[in-house]
């Protein structure tokens, strides 16, 4: 059974969150990616950050996990969104950034170190643009700027992302396992047993494919962040896998190039996931970047 987690009202929605470490330590907010729940941040990874002196908060983005679902909104036709028709897009990445900022405010937190992975990295970038006073430091992992000429998926990864939504538990687990086999780090592959257990855990906590489509539409409809990122002064770290099939490493390089004084750390053999073998390195890099904050 999953433990009962706290919830709070922020930016007009309910957000479910979880914490690790001491609330007297500096806050580190973790933002997960497309279709992923807060449980995508493994407890052991969160604990390692907490052991470095951070009060770690992970949470469900809107329309995913146990935060507010937007089921009164339509499920967008992604073909139409790709064609430039955004009329059915329920929200943008800017709204998810406002959710994250609202969560900090609701919890009485003035500012935090913020780390985001994939879509979460895009949300971190939006936070840098919309709520710079809320960030002590920023880390964008395996993400991109929104520019059309960088960070594009391989044909195989795009096909895995756009496969039809499953309709039951068996299909959902099979689809998730098949997708992670495409996305995962070639140098650090997971066992089938690990992937199956992960997908079972995700499904049993919350299954909400319509939210995944709305989140993807938000990514596609959100503008290029490159021009705004050039004015960022927050200490920023960019992490990216050199073998990422879903968001090509050009996305990470473009992010680091756009943000003044950003540091770029790339990993050979890393795909579009965070293998446990690299956690210590990630934690070292994130901690060092946080130390750059004034």
C-alpha positions as CSV (number, residue, x, y, z in Angstrom):
1,X,0.0,0.0,0.0
2,X,1.2,3.5,-0.8
3,X,1.5,5.8,2.2
4,X,-1.0,8.6,2.6
5,X,0.7,11.8,1.5
6,X,-0.1,15.4,2.3
7,X,-2.0,17.7,-0.2
8,X,-2.3,21.4,-0.4
9,X,-4.3,24.0,-2.3
10,X,-2.1,26.0,-4.7
11,X,-2.8,28.0,-7.9
12,X,-6.4,26.9,-7.8
13,X,-5.7,23.2,-7.7
14,X,-4.9,20.4,-5.2
15,X,-1.3,19.2,-5.3
16,X,-0.1,16.0,-3.7
17,X,3.4,16.1,-2.4
18,X,6.0,14.2,-0.3
19,X,9.0,15.3,1.7
20,X,12.4,13.9,2.8
21,X,14.8,15.4,5.4
22,X,14.6,18.2,7.8
23,X,12.3,21.2,7.2
24,X,15.0,23.4,8.7
25,X,17.3,22.7,5.8
26,X,17.2,24.6,2.5
27,X,14.4,23.3,0.2
28,X,15.0,21.4,-2.9
29,X,11.9,21.0,-5.1
30,X,11.9,18.1,-7.6
31,X,9.7,18.3,-10.7
32,X,8.9,15.2,-12.6
33,X,8.3,14.8,-16.4
34,X,5.6,14.0,-18.9
35,X,3.2,11.3,-17.7
36,X,5.2,10.7,-14.6
37,X,4.1,10.8,-11.0
38,X,6.1,12.0,-8.0
39,X,7.0,8.4,-7.4
40,X,9.2,8.7,-10.5
41,X,11.7,10.3,-8.1
42,X,13.0,7.2,-6.3
43,X,13.0,7.5,-2.5
44,X,16.7,6.5,-2.3
45,X,17.6,9.3,-4.7
46,X,15.6,11.8,-2.6
47,X,17.2,10.5,0.6
48,X,20.7,11.0,-0.9
49,X,19.9,14.6,-1.5
50,X,18.4,15.0,2.0
51,X,21.6,13.6,3.4
52,X,23.5,16.5,1.7
53,X,21.5,18.9,3.8
54,X,18.3,19.6,1.8
55,X,14.7,19.4,2.6
56,X,13.5,17.5,-0.5
57,X,10.0,18.0,-1.8
58,X,8.6,15.9,-4.7
59,X,5.0,16.4,-6.0
60,X,2.5,15.3,-8.7
61,X,2.1,17.8,-11.6
62,X,-1.4,18.8,-12.5
63,X,-3.3,16.1,-14.5
64,X,-1.1,13.3,-13.2
65,X,-0.8,11.1,-10.1
66,X,-3.1,12.3,-7.3
67,X,-3.0,16.0,-8.0
68,X,-6.0,17.7,-9.7
69,X,-7.1,16.1,-13.0
70,X,-8.4,18.3,-15.7
71,X,-11.0,15.9,-17.1
72,X,-13.5,18.6,-17.8
73,X,-11.1,19.7,-20.6
74,X,-11.0,17.9,-23.9
75,X,-8.4,15.4,-24.8
76,X,-6.5,17.3,-27.6
77,X,-6.0,15.8,-31.0
78,X,-2.2,15.8,-31.1
79,X,-2.2,15.9,-34.9
80,X,-4.0,19.2,-34.8
81,X,-1.7,20.5,-32.1
82,X,1.3,19.6,-34.2
83,X,-0.4,21.5,-37.0
84,X,-0.6,24.6,-35.0
85,X,-4.2,24.4,-33.8
86,X,-4.1,25.0,-30.0
87,X,-7.8,25.5,-29.5
88,X,-8.2,22.3,-27.4
89,X,-5.0,22.8,-25.3
90,X,-6.2,23.1,-21.7
91,X,-3.0,24.7,-20.2
92,X,0.6,25.5,-21.0
93,X,3.9,24.8,-19.3
94,X,3.7,28.2,-17.8
95,X,0.6,27.0,-15.8
96,X,2.6,24.1,-14.5
97,X,5.4,26.5,-13.4
98,X,2.8,28.6,-11.6
99,X,1.6,25.4,-9.9
100,X,5.1,24.7,-8.6
101,X,5.6,28.3,-7.5
102,X,2.2,28.2,-5.8
103,X,3.1,25.0,-4.0
104,X,6.2,26.7,-2.5
105,X,4.1,29.7,-1.5
106,X,1.4,27.5,0.0
107,X,4.0,25.7,2.1
108,X,5.4,29.0,3.3
109,X,8.7,28.6,1.4
110,X,10.2,31.8,0.1
111,X,12.7,30.2,-2.4
112,X,14.1,26.8,-3.2
113,X,16.7,25.0,-5.2
114,X,14.7,23.4,-8.1
115,X,15.5,20.3,-10.1
116,X,13.4,19.1,-13.1
117,X,13.7,16.2,-15.4
118,X,12.4,16.1,-19.0
119,X,9.1,18.1,-19.0
120,X,10.1,19.0,-15.4
121,X,13.2,20.7,-16.8
122,X,11.0,22.7,-19.1
123,X,8.9,23.7,-16.1
124,X,12.1,24.7,-14.3
125,X,13.0,26.9,-17.3
126,X,9.5,28.5,-17.1
127,X,10.0,29.1,-13.4
128,X,13.3,30.9,-14.2
129,X,11.3,33.2,-16.6
130,X,8.1,33.7,-14.5
131,X,9.2,33.3,-10.9
132,X,13.0,34.0,-10.7
133,X,12.6,35.1,-7.1
134,X,11.5,31.6,-6.2
135,X,14.7,29.9,-7.3
136,X,18.0,29.8,-5.4
137,X,19.5,27.5,-8.1
138,X,18.1,25.5,-11.0
139,X,18.9,22.2,-12.6
140,X,17.4,21.1,-15.9
141,X,17.9,17.4,-16.6
142,X,17.5,15.7,-20.1
143,X,15.3,18.6,-21.3
144,X,15.2,21.3,-24.0
145,X,14.3,24.9,-24.6
146,X,11.3,24.5,-26.8
147,X,13.2,25.6,-30.0
148,X,12.1,23.5,-32.9
149,X,15.5,22.7,-34.2
150,X,16.9,21.1,-31.0
151,X,16.1,18.3,-28.7
152,X,14.0,16.3,-31.2
153,X,13.3,12.6,-30.6
154,X,14.5,9.7,-32.7
155,X,11.9,8.1,-34.9
156,X,11.8,5.1,-32.6
157,X,11.4,7.2,-29.5
158,X,8.7,9.4,-31.1
159,X,6.8,6.2,-32.1
160,X,7.0,4.9,-28.5
161,X,5.7,8.2,-27.2
162,X,2.8,8.4,-29.5
163,X,1.5,4.8,-29.3
164,X,-2.2,4.6,-28.6
165,X,-3.2,4.9,-24.9
166,X,-3.8,1.7,-23.1
167,X,-7.2,0.8,-21.8
168,X,-6.4,-1.6,-18.9
169,X,-3.7,-2.6,-16.4
170,X,-2.1,-5.3,-18.6
171,X,-1.9,-2.9,-21.6
172,X,-0.6,-0.1,-19.5
173,X,2.2,-2.1,-18.0
174,X,3.2,-3.6,-21.4
175,X,3.2,-0.2,-23.0
176,X,5.3,1.3,-20.2
177,X,7.9,-1.5,-20.3
178,X,8.1,-1.3,-24.0
179,X,8.6,2.5,-23.9
180,X,11.3,2.4,-21.3
181,X,13.2,-0.2,-23.3
182,X,13.5,2.5,-26.0
183,X,14.1,5.4,-23.7
184,X,16.5,3.9,-21.1
185,X,20.2,4.3,-20.9
186,X,22.0,1.8,-23.2
187,X,25.0,1.7,-20.8
188,X,22.8,1.1,-17.8
189,X,19.8,-1.1,-18.8
190,X,17.2,-2.1,-16.3
191,X,16.0,-5.6,-15.9
192,X,12.6,-6.6,-17.2
193,X,11.6,-7.3,-13.6
194,X,12.5,-3.8,-12.5
195,X,10.5,-2.2,-15.4
196,X,7.5,-4.4,-14.8
197,X,7.5,-3.6,-11.0
198,X,7.8,0.1,-11.8
199,X,4.9,0.2,-14.2
200,X,2.7,-1.9,-11.8
201,X,3.5,0.6,-9.1
202,X,2.7,3.6,-11.3
203,X,-0.6,2.1,-12.6
204,X,-1.8,1.0,-9.2
205,X,-1.3,4.5,-7.7
206,X,-2.9,6.4,-10.6
207,X,-3.8,5.6,-14.2
208,X,-4.7,8.7,-16.2
209,X,-3.8,8.6,-19.9
210,X,-5.9,11.6,-20.8
211,X,-3.7,13.7,-18.5
212,X,-0.6,12.5,-20.4
213,X,-2.1,13.7,-23.7
214,X,-3.0,17.1,-22.2
215,X,0.5,17.5,-20.8
216,X,2.1,16.6,-24.1
217,X,-0.2,19.1,-25.8
218,X,1.1,21.7,-23.3
219,X,4.7,21.0,-24.3
220,X,3.9,21.2,-28.0
221,X,1.9,24.5,-27.6
222,X,4.3,26.3,-25.3
223,X,6.6,28.9,-26.9
224,X,10.4,28.7,-27.3
225,X,12.0,29.8,-24.1
226,X,15.4,30.6,-25.6
227,X,15.0,34.4,-25.8
228,X,13.9,34.7,-22.1
229,X,16.6,32.3,-20.8
230,X,19.3,34.7,-22.0
231,X,18.4,37.1,-19.1
232,X,18.6,34.4,-16.4
233,X,21.0,35.1,-13.5
234,X,20.2,32.1,-11.3
235,X,23.0,29.5,-11.0
236,X,22.0,26.8,-13.4
237,X,23.2,23.2,-14.1
238,X,22.2,21.3,-17.2
239,X,22.5,17.5,-17.2
240,X,21.9,15.4,-20.3
241,X,22.6,11.9,-21.6
242,X,24.8,11.6,-24.7
243,X,22.6,8.7,-25.8
244,X,19.1,10.2,-25.1
245,X,16.7,9.1,-27.8
246,X,13.7,11.1,-26.7
247,X,15.2,14.5,-26.2
248,X,18.4,14.7,-28.2
249,X,21.4,16.0,-26.4
250,X,21.2,19.1,-28.7
251,X,18.3,20.2,-26.4
252,X,20.6,20.1,-23.3
253,X,23.4,21.9,-25.1
254,X,21.0,24.6,-26.3
255,X,19.6,25.1,-22.8
256,X,23.2,25.5,-21.4
257,X,24.1,27.9,-24.2
258,X,21.0,30.0,-23.7
259,X,21.5,30.6,-19.9
260,X,24.4,32.8,-18.9
261,X,27.1,30.9,-16.9
262,X,25.1,27.7,-17.0
263,X,27.2,24.5,-16.4
264,X,26.7,21.6,-18.7
265,X,27.4,18.0,-17.6
266,X,26.9,15.2,-20.1
267,X,27.1,11.5,-19.5
268,X,28.1,8.9,-22.1
269,X,25.7,6.0,-22.3
270,X,22.9,7.8,-20.5
271,X,19.6,7.8,-22.2
272,X,16.3,9.3,-21.2
273,X,16.3,8.1,-17.6
274,X,18.3,8.4,-14.4
275,X,20.1,5.1,-13.8
276,X,21.0,4.4,-10.2
277,X,24.6,3.9,-11.2
278,X,24.8,7.7,-11.8
279,X,22.9,8.9,-8.8
280,X,26.0,9.8,-6.8
281,X,27.3,11.9,-9.6
282,X,24.0,13.7,-10.1
283,X,23.8,14.4,-6.4
284,X,27.4,15.8,-6.4
285,X,26.7,18.0,-9.4
286,X,23.3,19.3,-8.0
287,X,24.9,20.0,-4.6
288,X,27.8,21.8,-6.2
289,X,25.4,24.0,-8.3
290,X,23.3,24.8,-5.2
291,X,26.5,26.0,-3.5
292,X,26.8,28.6,-6.2
293,X,23.6,30.3,-4.9
294,X,24.1,33.6,-3.1
